[in-house]
């Protein structure tokens, strides 16, 4: 008997709780006011409601209109619809279904909705549901502004396929030519990087043509480069020498062997050029010299950071040259306006590297490691 009494009390308690919940859930929220602010280009609709639980705002064409669906609401006793203004031609109300009320704003322009938000009260119970109706003109302006903003935020990467045209670079007779290998790889890398909308990608040459060293650097400057990557292939008197390496700008004489290589590379394109490799000779006063040194030092630090990231990514996919992080006075690395590296993909004089350099699969794999390194660098 005692057990039954307890059971009955529990059932009654549950029914009471359910009934109370049902009473509150069936109590309709009250809309007290609808008002507008703004102008013909951007009109804000504000709906004051004391207990907003569920809503949906939809845009429709033919005819142009915006429908606001509100769940379980009523209008307050002193409510009255405001007069239409600007893009709003008329305001209508209907019971969409047994639980949903619909307010329709008929428009004389396109139903461009922006900035939907619900503002919770700082005091009291009134909440504000608001949204903006934007004119076509204003909508185009916003899209252009956002597009320009996103464009400016994108990182610009210059890929520099070394040599080209009358400058063949190094080669292994009748088998492989440096200028062709580096162009092929650069195209692959550009394709992979272009999948990321955060990057703008440019090649200093798109085909087999000669481009002077100064023109390569000036091209990068004209594009406001954030990173300059010069692509090359190496050669050695020893056929056993192989591996991937990355060069950054050196202090004079820092790496004697690298300086010899740089002198050879620079001579290919500078034989008939007036290119002045010493930027400091153009300094007009001591402040120019100081500013140049400061900017160059900063970009050398960034270049070294990227070079380190790149080799750490590549080493799992291909052999590295002994001491793969190197430095030299390559002409294309001497700008103080952007970080720059010169990559030697491998040695055309080594059989193992030569097979890789001619392999489409290898070029694709290494390109993917470049992309990973670039993504990490710009994080």
ZATIMAR-961051 format. One line per field, with one value per residue (C-alpha): x, y, z; residue number from 1; residue in one letter. Coordinates in nm, 3 decimals, decimal comma, padded with zeros to 5 digits. Layout:
px = [X_...]
py = [Y_...]
pz = [Z_...]
nr = [NUM_...]
rest = [A_...]
This chain:
px = [00,000_00,285_00,459_00,143_00,109_00,469_00,408_00,092_00,272_00,550_00,296_00,111_00,438_00,536_00,194_00,224_00,567_00,448_00,138_00,346_00,589_00,298_00,147_00,474_00,550_00,207_00,246_00,298_00,579_00,464_00,577_00,565_00,712_00,860_01,077_01,325_01,655_01,905_01,862_01,775_02,109_02,092_01,767_01,766_01,451_01,418_01,152_01,105_00,983_00,984_01,068_01,209_01,252_01,258_01,267_01,355_01,420_01,387_01,433_01,218_01,207_00,918_00,783_01,067_00,998_01,140_00,945_01,008_00,863_00,819_00,719_00,443_00,400_00,126_00,111_00,083_-00,241_-00,084_00,104_00,066_00,259_00,496_00,459_00,660_00,984_01,262_01,298_00,993_00,669_00,430_00,410_00,177_00,097_-00,048_-00,074_00,167_00,046_-00,100_00,230_00,402_00,323_00,469_00,550_00,616_00,801_00,721_01,015_01,081_01,435_01,629_01,595_01,958_01,973_02,277_02,368_02,090_02,126_01,937_02,028_01,960_01,836_02,073_01,772_01,407_01,277_01,272_01,486_01,558_01,562_01,723_01,846_01,960_01,807_02,083_02,028_02,181_02,424_02,534_02,555_02,793_03,004_03,030_03,128_03,395_03,530_03,542_03,700_03,968_04,025_04,063_04,287_04,516_04,535_04,649_05,015_05,204_05,450_05,693_05,827_06,140_06,232_06,603_06,775_06,572_06,610_06,971_07,074_07,040_07,191_07,360_07,279_07,359_07,414_07,121_06,941_06,836_06,860_06,829_06,614_06,352_06,347_06,299_06,023_05,837_05,865_05,764_05,447_05,358_05,423_05,213_04,924_04,940_04,963_04,679_04,436_04,474_04,276_04,500_04,785_04,863_05,114_05,332_05,613_05,899_05,886_05,603_05,797_06,147_06,262_06,557_06,481_06,761_06,834_06,736_06,407_06,329_06,386_06,195_05,904_05,886_05,894_05,614_05,394_05,475_05,616_05,585_05,815_06,052_06,156_06,414_06,422_06,744_06,925_07,289_07,596_07,923_08,256_08,188_07,911_07,853_07,745_07,369_07,086_06,845_06,970_06,844_07,046_06,988_07,190_07,537_07,776_08,072_08,299_08,077_08,065_08,349_08,223_07,875_08,022_08,192_07,860_07,688_07,953_07,888_07,510_07,525_07,760_07,507_07,266_07,492_07,744_07,556_07,377_07,449_07,286_07,457_07,466_07,580_07,261_07,452_07,637_07,306_07,261_07,232_07,311_07,397_07,031_06,972_07,253_07,117_06,761_06,883_07,086_06,793_06,545_06,794_06,870_06,500_06,433_06,742_06,599_06,266_06,446_06,644_06,326_06,156_06,467_06,478_06,107_06,141_06,434_06,262_05,962_06,155_06,401_06,145_06,092_06,437_06,806_06,952_07,295_07,543_07,477_07,167_07,111_07,365_07,434_07,574_07,562_07,313_07,193_06,825_06,863_06,993_06,668_06,583_06,210_06,111_06,239_06,404_06,560_06,728_06,652_06,875_06,642_06,927_07,231_07,195_07,541_07,424_07,232_06,996_06,908_06,883_06,618_06,421_06,444_06,296_06,021_05,677_05,584_05,893_05,830_05,468_05,580_05,842_05,596_05,356_05,632_05,690_05,320_05,330_05,637_05,481_05,159_05,358_05,571_05,265_05,076]
py = [00,000_00,237_00,147_00,236_00,570_00,659_00,557_00,766_01,069_01,038_01,019_01,325_01,517_01,433_01,543_01,872_01,940_01,854_02,071_02,365_02,324_02,303_02,625_02,813_02,663_02,763_03,120_03,329_03,578_03,934_04,157_04,517_04,713_04,699_04,991_05,096_05,283_05,369_05,493_05,377_05,196_05,008_04,982_04,806_04,627_04,593_04,373_04,407_04,086_03,979_03,610_03,508_03,130_03,041_03,242_03,214_03,489_03,405_03,603_03,549_03,683_03,728_03,919_04,047_04,004_03,902_03,672_03,660_03,348_03,366_03,070_03,105_03,483_03,744_04,121_04,344_04,537_04,869_04,730_04,891_04,827_05,108_05,293_05,144_05,327_05,317_04,974_04,845_04,893_04,717_04,506_04,207_03,958_03,609_03,288_03,059_02,758_02,684_02,761_03,010_03,371_03,528_03,894_03,976_04,284_04,352_04,522_04,743_04,609_04,287_04,101_04,131_04,038_04,113_04,119_03,908_03,921_03,888_04,134_04,012_04,271_04,435_04,477_04,385_04,119_04,286_04,122_04,274_04,072_04,282_04,248_04,483_04,508_04,620_04,789_04,632_04,923_04,883_04,505_04,543_04,790_04,548_04,260_04,471_04,590_04,238_04,108_04,377_04,311_03,938_04,001_04,224_03,962_03,695_03,609_03,664_03,390_03,431_03,109_03,170_02,892_02,955_03,011_02,981_03,071_03,131_03,049_02,667_02,637_02,308_01,986_01,621_01,587_01,442_01,346_01,644_02,025_02,239_02,509_02,249_02,063_02,375_02,511_02,181_02,171_02,537_02,479_02,182_02,384_02,675_02,438_02,289_02,627_02,772_02,539_02,760_03,083_03,251_03,265_03,466_03,273_03,412_03,263_03,485_03,296_03,081_02,932_02,881_03,241_03,434_03,663_03,871_03,853_04,216_04,159_03,861_04,068_04,368_04,143_04,018_04,375_04,479_04,203_04,294_03,948_03,790_03,502_03,446_03,090_03,042_02,686_02,532_02,203_02,153_01,988_01,857_01,725_01,424_01,197_01,067_01,408_01,421_01,569_01,856_02,189_02,541_02,862_03,193_03,513_03,491_03,737_03,780_03,478_03,298_02,987_02,982_02,681_02,831_03,161_02,981_02,828_03,167_03,326_03,061_03,094_03,474_03,472_03,284_03,575_03,871_03,846_04,103_04,283_04,605_04,457_04,599_04,325_04,563_04,742_04,945_05,144_05,313_05,433_05,812_05,873_05,685_05,641_05,453_05,218_05,161_05,101_04,863_04,663_04,648_04,530_04,285_04,136_04,093_03,923_03,701_03,578_03,499_03,334_03,111_03,019_02,910_02,725_02,527_02,445_02,335_02,099_01,943_01,865_01,740_01,513_01,235_01,216_01,260_01,266_01,595_01,726_01,729_02,052_02,126_02,474_02,686_03,050_03,234_03,566_03,470_03,786_03,695_03,675_04,029_04,222_04,370_04,381_04,016_03,685_03,472_03,131_02,948_02,576_02,318_02,021_01,777_01,708_01,636_01,477_01,209_00,910_00,879_01,249_01,257_00,984_01,176_01,501_01,331_01,156_01,319_01,133_01,262_01,619_01,594_01,452_01,721_01,991_01,870_01,911_02,267_02,340_02,201_02,410_02,727_02,669_02,625_02,932_03,157_03,020]
pz = [00,000_00,095_-00,233_-00,432_-00,255_-00,347_-00,706_-00,728_-00,578_-00,841_-01,123_-00,994_-00,958_-01,315_-01,444_-01,258_-01,406_-01,756_-01,719_-01,599_-01,891_-02,134_-01,999_-02,041_-02,383_-02,512_-02,392_-02,704_-02,739_-02,799_-03,087_-02,966_-03,253_-03,606_-03,709_-03,974_-03,981_-04,251_-04,604_-04,955_-04,994_-04,664_-04,469_-04,131_-04,017_-03,638_-03,474_-03,097_-02,934_-02,570_-02,604_-02,940_-02,954_-03,322_-03,643_-04,011_-04,267_-04,637_-04,960_-05,269_-05,624_-05,869_-05,690_-05,479_-05,108_-04,771_-04,541_-04,166_-04,000_-03,623_-03,406_-03,145_-03,144_-03,115_-03,156_-02,851_-02,797_-02,897_-03,200_-03,542_-03,864_-03,969_-04,297_-04,587_-04,662_-04,921_-05,079_-04,887_-05,082_-04,846_-04,530_-04,495_-04,221_-04,227_-04,028_-04,215_-04,016_-03,673_-03,498_-03,730_-03,811_-04,125_-04,185_-04,551_-04,674_-05,042_-05,213_-05,514_-05,547_-05,509_-05,174_-05,061_-04,691_-04,473_-04,104_-03,951_-03,573_-03,247_-02,974_-02,623_-02,375_-02,130_-01,904_-01,926_-02,162_-02,504_-02,770_-03,107_-03,428_-03,701_-04,058_-04,335_-04,681_-04,918_-05,254_-05,565_-05,588_-05,227_-05,264_-05,560_-05,363_-05,070_-05,298_-05,468_-05,135_-04,994_-05,312_-05,300_-04,931_-04,985_-05,285_-05,081_-04,807_-05,051_-05,055_-05,380_-05,473_-05,762_-05,912_-06,117_-06,363_-06,409_-06,744_-07,067_-07,434_-07,532_-07,172_-07,140_-06,793_-06,724_-06,908_-06,958_-07,335_-07,531_-07,208_-07,000_-07,008_-06,695_-06,855_-06,959_-06,626_-06,416_-06,639_-06,621_-06,244_-06,208_-06,407_-06,185_-05,871_-05,997_-06,071_-05,721_-05,548_-05,754_-05,579_-05,273_-05,313_-05,057_-05,307_-05,620_-05,832_-06,111_-06,320_-06,435_-06,764_-06,900_-07,192_-07,331_-07,344_-07,207_-06,912_-06,763_-06,393_-06,335_-06,518_-06,296_-05,982_-06,117_-06,212_-05,854_-05,726_-05,962_-05,822_-05,459_-05,397_-05,055_-05,151_-05,444_-05,533_-05,807_-05,947_-06,082_-06,134_-06,043_-06,198_-06,058_-06,183_-05,960_-06,085_-05,732_-05,600_-05,565_-05,364_-05,311_-05,170_-05,099_-05,115_-04,941_-04,974_-04,820_-04,667_-04,903_-04,881_-04,633_-04,849_-05,102_-05,296_-05,315_-05,432_-05,720_-05,822_-05,793_-06,016_-06,282_-06,260_-06,273_-06,570_-06,786_-06,792_-06,721_-07,002_-07,211_-06,930_-06,745_-06,436_-06,127_-05,866_-05,592_-05,488_-05,231_-05,497_-05,574_-05,215_-05,212_-04,848_-04,526_-04,432_-04,759_-04,667_-04,316_-04,440_-04,706_-04,454_-04,211_-04,475_-04,624_-04,284_-04,210_-04,543_-04,507_-04,178_-04,347_-04,639_-04,404_-04,218_-04,540_-04,663_-04,340_-04,361_-04,723_-04,667_-04,365_-04,585_-04,886_-04,704_-04,657_-05,035_-05,188_-05,083_-04,966_-05,061_-04,774_-04,582_-04,791_-04,642_-04,824_-04,899_-05,198_-05,380_-05,652_-05,825_-05,790_-05,410_-05,365_-05,338_-05,000_-05,082_-05,038_-04,897_-05,166_-05,206_-05,491_-05,506_-05,674_-05,736_-05,797_-06,011_-06,382_-06,365_-06,120_-06,259_-05,961_-05,959_-06,337_-06,335_-06,073_-06,264_-06,570_-06,369_-06,369_-06,050_-05,869_-05,981_-05,859_-05,523_-05,464_-05,571_-05,301_-05,043_-05,165_-05,115_-04,760_-04,679_-04,824_-04,628_-04,309_-04,381_-04,425_-04,123]
nr = [1_2_3_4_5_6_7_8_9_10_11_12_13_14_15_16_17_18_19_20_21_22_23_24_25_26_27_28_29_30_31_32_33_34_35_36_37_38_39_40_41_42_43_44_45_46_47_48_49_50_51_52_53_54_55_56_57_58_59_60_61_62_63_64_65_66_67_68_69_70_71_72_73_74_75_76_77_78_79_80_81_82_83_84_85_86_87_88_89_90_91_92_93_94_95_96_97_98_99_100_101_102_103_104_105_106_107_108_109_110_111_112_113_114_115_116_117_118_119_120_121_122_123_124_125_126_127_128_129_130_131_132_133_134_135_136_137_138_139_140_141_142_143_144_145_146_147_148_149_150_151_152_153_154_155_156_157_158_159_160_161_162_163_164_165_166_167_168_169_170_171_172_173_174_175_176_177_178_179_180_181_182_183_184_185_186_187_188_189_190_191_192_193_194_195_196_197_198_199_200_201_202_203_204_205_206_207_208_209_210_211_212_213_214_215_216_217_218_219_220_221_222_223_224_225_226_227_228_229_230_231_232_233_234_235_236_237_238_239_240_241_242_243_244_245_246_247_248_249_250_251_252_253_254_255_256_257_258_259_260_261_262_263_264_265_266_267_268_269_270_271_272_273_274_275_276_277_278_279_280_281_282_283_284_285_286_287_288_289_290_291_292_293_294_295_296_297_298_299_300_301_302_303_304_305_306_307_308_309_310_311_312_313_314_315_316_317_318_319_320_321_322_323_324_325_326_327_328_329_330_331_332_333_334_335_336_337_338_339_340_341_342_343_344_345_346_347_348_349_350_351_352_353_354_355_356_357_358_359_360_361_362_363_364_365_366_367_368_369_370_371_372_373_374_375_376_377_378_379]
rest = [X_X_X_X_X_X_X_X_X_X_X_X_X_X_X_X_X_X_X_X_X_X_X_X_X_X_X_X_X_X_X_X_X_X_X_X_X_X_X_X_X_X_X_X_X_X_X_X_X_X_X_X_X_X_X_X_X_X_X_X_X_X_X_X_X_X_X_X_X_X_X_X_X_X_X_X_X_X_X_X_X_X_X_X_X_X_X_X_X_X_X_X_X_X_X_X_X_X_X_X_X_X_X_X_X_X_X_X_X_X_X_X_X_X_X_X_X_X_X_X_X_X_X_X_X_X_X_X_X_X_X_X_X_X_X_X_X_X_X_X_X_X_X_X_X_X_X_X_X_X_X_X_X_X_X_X_X_X_X_X_X_X_X_X_X_X_X_X_X_X_X_X_X_X_X_X_X_X_X_X_X_X_X_X_X_X_X_X_X_X_X_X_X_X_X_X_X_X_X_X_X_X_X_X_X_X_X_X_X_X_X_X_X_X_X_X_X_X_X_X_X_X_X_X_X_X_X_X_X_X_X_X_X_X_X_X_X_X_X_X_X_X_X_X_X_X_X_X_X_X_X_X_X_X_X_X_X_X_X_X_X_X_X_X_X_X_X_X_X_X_X_X_X_X_X_X_X_X_X_X_X_X_X_X_X_X_X_X_X_X_X_X_X_X_X_X_X_X_X_X_X_X_X_X_X_X_X_X_X_X_X_X_X_X_X_X_X_X_X_X_X_X_X_X_X_X_X_X_X_X_X_X_X_X_X_X_X_X_X_X_X_X_X_X_X_X_X_X_X_X_X_X_X_X_X_X_X_X_X_X_X_X_X_X_X_X_X_X_X_X_X_X_X_X_X_X_X_X_X]
